[in-house]
């Protein structure tokens, strides 16, 4: 079963070690490699990357062996693959891993093309292999607390969800030119967070955007500032605001408002210390690097994946999530370009 589901870490199952092959040894691959050597229940067996030096570096730091991509996918001592390569390679690697019968963890997005996403997810479902897409923010303790408050009725009938997601500094225009744009490379996290918290799929998107940070991003055909209004199938409204540059740090907030009150996931400071005097108050600024904000969510993501592989429910972010977030992101881009609300059903 690869459909989306909640997760719970079982405490009454014998520990099963999943033997991992890591594809991709760039920044996100190195992060996952480090976590896999730290967390119980995993053994990082082998790594592969087209950049031999990158693979060798991760192997040296983790004790894993270096394999070719073909060798890793064919290895009998690997039961699970973690796909952390560039987005344009994800579909091919998912198809090959599914055909090899491996459990699959894949970083987002699967592809910038919905037809290819659907092709890959259909192959995963046909093969019957476990699958999870890497939406780590689902596992951030603060964000998850908001989702839980909605699910258990603490906020009453949900009226609106508000998500703020701002990066501390813009990416280089060279990245923007190949990333698929702000909706697919950045806001896609928020397009996944919205139905995860609300508990209802997105039916319609109205997105507006502007270039307010770096004119080179506009010259590359993208925007650096965006606001999206989502209408969920149950009538809930979600607003999302995004910026490529928040000069004060990594700004990530979620607020659910309903008939019984509200639940909020706020920004953590770099540490909890602060001081106050007669006419002043000082506190620490926000984290600057995304790992300072979300490292624990990556740990919890792997723990949830292990629980899923051990039989504790369905995938925490499965094939439905991979399809849905891509559809919403593409609908947002279409809405921005055409200046109108776009039904998610128009994509596909």
C-alpha positions as a Markdown table, in Angstrom:
| # | Residue | x | y | z |
|---|---|---|---|---|
| 1 | Unk | 0.0 | 0.0 | 0.0 |
| 2 | Unk | 1.6 | 3.3 | -1.1 |
| 3 | Unk | -1.3 | 5.7 | -0.6 |
| 4 | Unk | -0.9 | 8.6 | 1.8 |
| 5 | Unk | -1.6 | 7.9 | 5.5 |
| 6 | Unk | -0.7 | 9.1 | 9.0 |
| 7 | Unk | 2.2 | 7.4 | 10.7 |
| 8 | Unk | 3.0 | 6.1 | 14.2 |
| 9 | Unk | 6.3 | 4.6 | 15.3 |
| 10 | Unk | 5.6 | 1.1 | 16.6 |
| 11 | Unk | 7.3 | 0.1 | 19.9 |
| 12 | Unk | 6.3 | -3.5 | 19.9 |
| 13 | Unk | 8.0 | -4.7 | 16.7 |
| 14 | Unk | 11.4 | -6.3 | 16.5 |
| 15 | Unk | 14.0 | -3.9 | 15.1 |
| 16 | Unk | 14.4 | -4.5 | 11.3 |
| 17 | Unk | 17.5 | -3.0 | 9.6 |
| 18 | Unk | 16.8 | -1.5 | 6.2 |
| 19 | Unk | 19.8 | -1.7 | 3.9 |
| 20 | Unk | 20.0 | 1.5 | 2.0 |
| 21 | Unk | 21.6 | 2.4 | -1.4 |
| 22 | Unk | 22.0 | 6.2 | -1.8 |
| 23 | Unk | 21.8 | 7.7 | -5.3 |
| 24 | Unk | 23.2 | 11.2 | -5.4 |
| 25 | Unk | 25.9 | 12.6 | -3.1 |
| 26 | Unk | 25.3 | 16.3 | -3.4 |
| 27 | Unk | 24.2 | 18.6 | -0.5 |
| 28 | Unk | 20.9 | 16.8 | 0.2 |
| 29 | Unk | 22.4 | 13.4 | -0.4 |
| 30 | Unk | 25.2 | 14.1 | 2.1 |
| 31 | Unk | 22.6 | 15.1 | 4.7 |
| 32 | Unk | 20.6 | 11.9 | 4.2 |
| 33 | Unk | 23.8 | 9.8 | 4.4 |
| 34 | Unk | 24.7 | 11.4 | 7.7 |
| 35 | Unk | 21.3 | 10.8 | 9.1 |
| 36 | Unk | 21.2 | 7.2 | 7.9 |
| 37 | Unk | 24.5 | 6.5 | 9.8 |
| 38 | Unk | 23.0 | 8.1 | 12.9 |
| 39 | Unk | 19.6 | 6.6 | 13.1 |
| 40 | Unk | 18.7 | 3.1 | 14.4 |
| 41 | Unk | 17.1 | 0.7 | 11.9 |
| 42 | Unk | 19.2 | 1.7 | 8.8 |
| 43 | Unk | 22.5 | 0.6 | 7.3 |
| 44 | Unk | 23.9 | 2.7 | 4.5 |
| 45 | Unk | 25.4 | 0.0 | 2.3 |
| 46 | Unk | 26.4 | 1.8 | -0.8 |
| 47 | Unk | 26.4 | 5.2 | -2.5 |
| 48 | Unk | 26.5 | 6.2 | -6.2 |
| 49 | Unk | 27.0 | 9.5 | -8.0 |
| 50 | Unk | 28.0 | 10.5 | -11.5 |
| 51 | Unk | 30.6 | 12.7 | -9.8 |
| 52 | Unk | 33.1 | 10.1 | -8.5 |
| 53 | Unk | 34.7 | 12.4 | -6.0 |
| 54 | Unk | 31.3 | 13.2 | -4.4 |
| 55 | Unk | 30.5 | 9.5 | -4.0 |
| 56 | Unk | 34.0 | 8.8 | -2.6 |
| 57 | Unk | 33.7 | 11.6 | -0.1 |
| 58 | Unk | 30.4 | 10.2 | 1.3 |
| 59 | Unk | 31.7 | 6.7 | 1.3 |
| 60 | Unk | 34.7 | 7.7 | 3.3 |
| 61 | Unk | 32.7 | 9.6 | 5.9 |
| 62 | Unk | 30.1 | 6.8 | 6.3 |
| 63 | Unk | 31.8 | 3.5 | 5.7 |
| 64 | Unk | 29.6 | 2.7 | 2.7 |
| 65 | Unk | 31.0 | 1.3 | -0.5 |
| 66 | Unk | 31.0 | 3.1 | -3.8 |
| 67 | Unk | 28.9 | 1.5 | -6.6 |
| 68 | Unk | 27.9 | 2.5 | -10.1 |
| 69 | Unk | 24.2 | 3.4 | -10.4 |
| 70 | Unk | 23.6 | 0.1 | -12.3 |
| 71 | Unk | 25.4 | -1.9 | -9.7 |
| 72 | Unk | 23.6 | -0.3 | -6.8 |
| 73 | Unk | 20.2 | -1.0 | -8.3 |
| 74 | Unk | 21.1 | -4.6 | -9.0 |
| 75 | Unk | 22.7 | -5.3 | -5.6 |
| 76 | Unk | 21.2 | -8.1 | -3.6 |
| 77 | Unk | 22.3 | -6.7 | -0.3 |
| 78 | Unk | 20.3 | -3.5 | -0.8 |
| 79 | Unk | 16.5 | -3.5 | -0.2 |
| 80 | Unk | 15.8 | 0.3 | -0.2 |
| 81 | Unk | 17.1 | 3.1 | -2.4 |
| 82 | Unk | 17.2 | 6.8 | -1.5 |
| 83 | Unk | 17.0 | 8.9 | -4.6 |
| 84 | Unk | 18.7 | 12.3 | -4.0 |
| 85 | Unk | 19.9 | 13.1 | -7.5 |
| 86 | Unk | 18.9 | 16.1 | -9.6 |
| 87 | Unk | 15.2 | 16.3 | -10.4 |
| 88 | Unk | 15.6 | 15.5 | -14.1 |
| 89 | Unk | 16.8 | 12.0 | -13.2 |
| 90 | Unk | 14.1 | 11.1 | -10.7 |
| 91 | Unk | 11.6 | 9.5 | -13.0 |
| 92 | Unk | 14.2 | 7.2 | -14.6 |
| 93 | Unk | 15.6 | 6.1 | -11.3 |
| 94 | Unk | 12.1 | 5.6 | -9.7 |
| 95 | Unk | 11.2 | 3.4 | -12.7 |
| 96 | Unk | 14.4 | 1.4 | -12.5 |
| 97 | Unk | 14.1 | 1.0 | -8.7 |
| 98 | Unk | 10.5 | -0.2 | -8.9 |
| 99 | Unk | 11.4 | -2.7 | -11.6 |
| 100 | Unk | 14.2 | -4.0 | -9.3 |
| 101 | Unk | 11.7 | -4.5 | -6.5 |
| 102 | Unk | 13.4 | -1.9 | -4.1 |
| 103 | Unk | 11.6 | 0.2 | -1.6 |
| 104 | Unk | 11.9 | 3.8 | -2.7 |
| 105 | Unk | 12.5 | 7.1 | -0.9 |
| 106 | Unk | 12.7 | 10.0 | -3.4 |
| 107 | Unk | 13.3 | 13.6 | -2.9 |
| 108 | Unk | 10.8 | 16.1 | -4.3 |
| 109 | Unk | 9.7 | 16.8 | -6.9 |
| 110 | Unk | 9.5 | 13.7 | -9.0 |
| 111 | Unk | 9.5 | 15.7 | -12.2 |
| 112 | Unk | 8.5 | 19.1 | -13.5 |
| 113 | Unk | 6.2 | 17.3 | -16.0 |
| 114 | Unk | 2.9 | 15.9 | -14.5 |
| 115 | Unk | 2.6 | 13.1 | -17.2 |
| 116 | Unk | 6.1 | 11.8 | -16.1 |
| 117 | Unk | 5.1 | 12.0 | -12.4 |
| 118 | Unk | 2.0 | 10.0 | -13.1 |
| 119 | Unk | 4.0 | 7.5 | -15.2 |
| 120 | Unk | 6.5 | 6.9 | -12.4 |
| 121 | Unk | 3.8 | 6.6 | -9.7 |
| 122 | Unk | 1.8 | 4.2 | -11.8 |
| 123 | Unk | 4.9 | 2.0 | -12.2 |
| 124 | Unk | 5.5 | 2.1 | -8.4 |
| 125 | Unk | 1.9 | 1.1 | -7.7 |
| 126 | Unk | 2.0 | -1.7 | -10.3 |
| 127 | Unk | 5.2 | -3.0 | -8.8 |
| 128 | Unk | 3.8 | -2.9 | -5.3 |
| 129 | Unk | 7.0 | -1.5 | -3.8 |
| 130 | Unk | 6.9 | 0.8 | -0.8 |
| 131 | Unk | 7.3 | 4.5 | -1.8 |
| 132 | Unk | 7.7 | 7.8 | 0.0 |
| 133 | Unk | 8.4 | 11.3 | -1.3 |
| 134 | Unk | 10.6 | 13.5 | 0.7 |
| 135 | Unk | 8.3 | 16.2 | 2.1 |
| 136 | Unk | 10.3 | 16.6 | 5.4 |
| 137 | Unk | 8.2 | 19.5 | 6.6 |
| 138 | Unk | 5.3 | 17.2 | 7.4 |
| 139 | Unk | 7.5 | 15.8 | 10.2 |
| 140 | Unk | 8.5 | 19.2 | 11.7 |
| 141 | Unk | 7.2 | 18.9 | 15.3 |
| 142 | Unk | 5.6 | 22.4 | 15.2 |
| 143 | Unk | 3.9 | 22.0 | 11.8 |
| 144 | Unk | 2.7 | 18.5 | 12.8 |
| 145 | Unk | 1.2 | 20.0 | 16.0 |
| 146 | Unk | -0.9 | 22.3 | 13.9 |
| 147 | Unk | -2.1 | 19.4 | 11.7 |
| 148 | Unk | -2.9 | 17.4 | 14.9 |
| 149 | Unk | -4.9 | 20.3 | 16.3 |
| 150 | Unk | -7.0 | 20.4 | 13.1 |
| 151 | Unk | -7.4 | 16.6 | 13.0 |
| 152 | Unk | -8.5 | 16.3 | 16.7 |
| 153 | Unk | -10.8 | 19.2 | 16.6 |
| 154 | Unk | -8.9 | 21.6 | 18.9 |
| 155 | Unk | -9.4 | 24.5 | 16.5 |
| 156 | Unk | -13.0 | 23.5 | 15.9 |
| 157 | Unk | -14.3 | 23.8 | 12.3 |
| 158 | Unk | -11.4 | 24.9 | 10.2 |
| 159 | Unk | -12.0 | 28.2 | 8.4 |
| 160 | Unk | -8.6 | 29.3 | 7.0 |
| 161 | Unk | -5.0 | 28.1 | 6.9 |
| 162 | Unk | -2.2 | 30.6 | 6.5 |
| 163 | Unk | 1.4 | 29.6 | 5.5 |
| 164 | Unk | 4.4 | 31.8 | 5.3 |
| 165 | Unk | 7.5 | 30.5 | 3.6 |
| 166 | Unk | 10.5 | 32.8 | 3.0 |
| 167 | Unk | 14.1 | 32.0 | 2.3 |
| 168 | Unk | 16.9 | 34.1 | 3.7 |
| 169 | Unk | 18.6 | 34.7 | 0.3 |
| 170 | Unk | 17.6 | 34.2 | -3.3 |
| 171 | Unk | 19.2 | 31.4 | -5.4 |
| 172 | Unk | 21.4 | 32.2 | -8.4 |
| 173 | Unk | 19.6 | 32.9 | -11.6 |
| 174 | Unk | 21.3 | 29.9 | -13.1 |
| 175 | Unk | 19.4 | 27.7 | -10.7 |
| 176 | Unk | 16.1 | 29.4 | -11.3 |
| 177 | Unk | 16.5 | 28.8 | -15.1 |
| 178 | Unk | 16.4 | 25.0 | -14.6 |
| 179 | Unk | 14.5 | 24.6 | -11.3 |
| 180 | Unk | 11.0 | 24.8 | -12.8 |
| 181 | Unk | 10.4 | 28.1 | -11.1 |
| 182 | Unk | 9.3 | 29.2 | -7.6 |
| 183 | Unk | 6.1 | 27.2 | -7.5 |
| 184 | Unk | 7.8 | 23.9 | -8.3 |
| 185 | Unk | 11.1 | 24.3 | -6.5 |
| 186 | Unk | 10.0 | 26.3 | -3.4 |
| 187 | Unk | 6.3 | 26.6 | -2.9 |
| 188 | Unk | 5.7 | 22.9 | -3.7 |
| 189 | Unk | 6.5 | 22.3 | 0.0 |
| 190 | Unk | 3.6 | 24.6 | 1.0 |
| 191 | Unk | 1.3 | 23.1 | -1.7 |
| 192 | Unk | 2.0 | 19.8 | 0.1 |
| 193 | Unk | 1.6 | 21.2 | 3.6 |
| 194 | Unk | -1.8 | 22.7 | 2.9 |
| 195 | Unk | -3.8 | 19.5 | 2.2 |
| 196 | Unk | -1.7 | 17.7 | 4.9 |
| 197 | Unk | -2.9 | 20.1 | 7.5 |
| 198 | Unk | -6.4 | 20.8 | 6.2 |
| 199 | Unk | -7.1 | 17.1 | 5.5 |
| 200 | Unk | -8.8 | 18.0 | 2.2 |
| 201 | Unk | -7.4 | 18.1 | -1.3 |
| 202 | Unk | -6.9 | 21.4 | -3.2 |
| 203 | Unk | -9.5 | 22.1 | -5.8 |
| 204 | Unk | -8.5 | 25.5 | -7.1 |
| 205 | Unk | -5.5 | 27.9 | -7.1 |
| 206 | Unk | -5.2 | 31.6 | -7.7 |
| 207 | Unk | -1.6 | 32.8 | -7.8 |
| 208 | Unk | -0.1 | 36.2 | -8.2 |
| 209 | Unk | 3.6 | 37.0 | -8.4 |
| 210 | Unk | 6.2 | 39.8 | -8.8 |
| 211 | Unk | 9.9 | 40.4 | -9.1 |
| 212 | Unk | 10.7 | 42.4 | -5.9 |
| 213 | Unk | 14.1 | 40.9 | -4.9 |
| 214 | Unk | 16.4 | 40.3 | -7.9 |
| 215 | Unk | 15.7 | 41.5 | -11.4 |
| 216 | Unk | 17.8 | 38.7 | -12.8 |
| 217 | Unk | 15.2 | 36.2 | -11.6 |
| 218 | Unk | 12.7 | 38.0 | -13.7 |
| 219 | Unk | 15.1 | 38.0 | -16.6 |
| 220 | Unk | 15.3 | 34.2 | -16.2 |
| 221 | Unk | 11.5 | 34.0 | -16.6 |
| 222 | Unk | 10.5 | 33.6 | -13.0 |
| 223 | Unk | 9.3 | 35.6 | -10.0 |
| 224 | Unk | 10.7 | 35.9 | -6.5 |
| 225 | Unk | 7.6 | 37.0 | -4.6 |
| 226 | Unk | 4.3 | 35.1 | -4.7 |
| 227 | Unk | 0.9 | 34.9 | -3.0 |
| 228 | Unk | -1.4 | 31.9 | -3.6 |
| 229 | Unk | -5.0 | 31.4 | -2.5 |
| 230 | Unk | -6.1 | 27.8 | -2.4 |
| 231 | Unk | -9.7 | 26.5 | -2.2 |
| 232 | Unk | -9.9 | 23.1 | -0.8 |
| 233 | Unk | -12.6 | 20.6 | -1.7 |
| 234 | Unk | -14.2 | 21.0 | 1.7 |
| 235 | Unk | -14.4 | 24.8 | 1.3 |
| 236 | Unk | -11.4 | 25.7 | 3.5 |
| 237 | Unk | -9.3 | 28.6 | 2.3 |
| 238 | Unk | -5.5 | 28.6 | 2.4 |
| 239 | Unk | -3.3 | 31.6 | 1.8 |
| 240 | Unk | 0.4 | 31.2 | 1.1 |
| 241 | Unk | 2.9 | 34.0 | 0.9 |
| 242 | Unk | 6.5 | 33.4 | -0.3 |
| 243 | Unk | 9.6 | 35.4 | -0.8 |
| 244 | Unk | 13.1 | 34.5 | -2.0 |
| 245 | Unk | 14.7 | 36.9 | 0.4 |
| 246 | Unk | 13.9 | 37.5 | 4.1 |
| 247 | Unk | 16.8 | 39.5 | 5.4 |
| 248 | Unk | 16.2 | 38.4 | 9.0 |
| 249 | Unk | 16.5 | 34.7 | 8.4 |
| 250 | Unk | 14.5 | 31.6 | 7.4 |
| 251 | Unk | 10.9 | 32.4 | 8.0 |
| 252 | Unk | 8.5 | 29.4 | 8.2 |
| 253 | Unk | 5.1 | 29.7 | 9.9 |
| 254 | Unk | 1.8 | 27.9 | 9.8 |
| 255 | Unk | -1.5 | 29.1 | 11.3 |
| 256 | Unk | -4.8 | 27.2 | 11.4 |
| 257 | Unk | -7.9 | 29.3 | 12.4 |
| 258 | Unk | -11.3 | 27.9 | 13.1 |
| 259 | Unk | -14.4 | 28.1 | 15.1 |
| 260 | Unk | -12.7 | 26.9 | 18.3 |
| 261 | Unk | -9.5 | 29.0 | 18.1 |
| 262 | Unk | -6.2 | 28.7 | 16.3 |
| 263 | Unk | -3.1 | 26.7 | 16.3 |
| 264 | Unk | 0.3 | 28.1 | 15.2 |
| 265 | Unk | 3.7 | 26.8 | 14.3 |
| 266 | Unk | 6.1 | 29.7 | 14.8 |
| 267 | Unk | 9.7 | 30.3 | 14.0 |
| 268 | Unk | 12.3 | 29.1 | 16.5 |
| 269 | Unk | 15.1 | 31.5 | 17.4 |
| 270 | Unk | 18.7 | 30.3 | 17.1 |
| 271 | Unk | 18.5 | 29.7 | 20.8 |
| 272 | Unk | 16.1 | 30.4 | 23.7 |
| 273 | Unk | 18.1 | 33.2 | 25.4 |
| 274 | Unk | 16.9 | 36.8 | 25.6 |
| 275 | Unk | 17.3 | 39.8 | 27.8 |
| 276 | Unk | 15.1 | 42.7 | 28.8 |
| 277 | Unk | 15.8 | 46.1 | 30.5 |
| 278 | Unk | 13.9 | 49.3 | 31.2 |
| 279 | Unk | 13.7 | 50.4 | 27.6 |
| 280 | Unk | 15.0 | 47.5 | 25.6 |
| 281 | Unk | 14.5 | 43.8 | 24.8 |
| 282 | Unk | 16.9 | 41.6 | 22.8 |
| 283 | Unk | 16.5 | 38.1 | 21.5 |
| 284 | Unk | 18.2 | 35.9 | 19.1 |
| 285 | Unk | 17.5 | 36.2 | 15.3 |
| 286 | Unk | 15.9 | 33.4 | 13.2 |
| 287 | Unk | 18.0 | 30.5 | 11.8 |
| 288 | Unk | 19.6 | 31.3 | 8.5 |
| 289 | Unk | 20.3 | 27.9 | 7.1 |
| 290 | Unk | 17.5 | 25.5 | 6.3 |
| 291 | Unk | 19.1 | 22.7 | 8.3 |
| 292 | Unk | 19.1 | 24.9 | 11.4 |
| 293 | Unk | 15.4 | 25.1 | 11.0 |
| 294 | Unk | 14.5 | 21.6 | 9.8 |
| 295 | Unk | 17.2 | 19.1 | 10.8 |
| 296 | Unk | 14.9 | 17.4 | 13.3 |
| 297 | Unk | 12.2 | 17.1 | 10.6 |
| 298 | Unk | 14.6 | 15.1 | 8.4 |
| 299 | Unk | 15.3 | 12.7 | 11.4 |
| 300 | Unk | 11.6 | 12.3 | 12.0 |
| 301 | Unk | 11.0 | 11.7 | 8.3 |
| 302 | Unk | 13.4 | 8.7 | 8.2 |
| 303 | Unk | 11.8 | 7.3 | 11.4 |
| 304 | Unk | 8.4 | 7.6 | 9.8 |
| 305 | Unk | 9.7 | 5.9 | 6.7 |
| 306 | Unk | 11.1 | 3.0 | 8.8 |
| 307 | Unk | 7.8 | 2.6 | 10.6 |
| 308 | Unk | 6.0 | 2.4 | 7.3 |
| 309 | Unk | 8.5 | -0.1 | 5.9 |
| 310 | Unk | 8.0 | -2.1 | 9.1 |
| 311 | Unk | 4.2 | -2.3 | 8.6 |
| 312 | Unk | 3.0 | 0.5 | 10.8 |
| 313 | Unk | 0.4 | 1.9 | 8.4 |
| 314 | Unk | 0.6 | 3.3 | 4.8 |
| 315 | Unk | 3.1 | 5.7 | 3.4 |
| 316 | Unk | 3.5 | 9.0 | 5.3 |
| 317 | Unk | 3.8 | 10.7 | 1.9 |
| 318 | Unk | 3.0 | 8.3 | -0.9 |
| 319 | Unk | 2.1 | 8.3 | -4.6 |
| 320 | Unk | -1.0 | 10.4 | -4.1 |
| 321 | Unk | 1.1 | 13.2 | -2.4 |
| 322 | Unk | 3.6 | 13.1 | -5.3 |
| 323 | Unk | 0.9 | 13.5 | -7.8 |
| 324 | Unk | -1.2 | 16.1 | -5.9 |
| 325 | Unk | 1.6 | 18.6 | -5.1 |
| 326 | Unk | 2.8 | 18.6 | -8.7 |
| 327 | Unk | -0.7 | 19.3 | -10.0 |
| 328 | Unk | -1.2 | 22.2 | -7.5 |
| 329 | Unk | 2.3 | 23.7 | -8.4 |
| 330 | Unk | 1.6 | 23.5 | -12.1 |
| 331 | Unk | -1.9 | 24.9 | -11.6 |
| 332 | Unk | -0.3 | 27.8 | -9.7 |
| 333 | Unk | 2.1 | 28.5 | -12.5 |
| 334 | Unk | -0.7 | 28.5 | -15.0 |
| 335 | Unk | -2.8 | 30.8 | -12.8 |
| 336 | Unk | 0.1 | 33.3 | -12.5 |
| 337 | Unk | 0.8 | 33.3 | -16.3 |
| 338 | Unk | -2.9 | 33.5 | -17.3 |
| 339 | Unk | -4.1 | 35.8 | -14.5 |
| 340 | Unk | -7.0 | 33.6 | -13.4 |
| 341 | Unk | -8.0 | 31.0 | -10.9 |
| 342 | Unk | -7.2 | 27.5 | -12.2 |
| 343 | Unk | -8.9 | 24.3 | -11.2 |
| 344 | Unk | -6.5 | 21.6 | -10.3 |
| 345 | Unk | -8.5 | 19.2 | -12.5 |
| 346 | Unk | -7.2 | 21.2 | -15.5 |
| 347 | Unk | -3.7 | 19.7 | -15.0 |
| 348 | Unk | -3.1 | 16.2 | -16.3 |
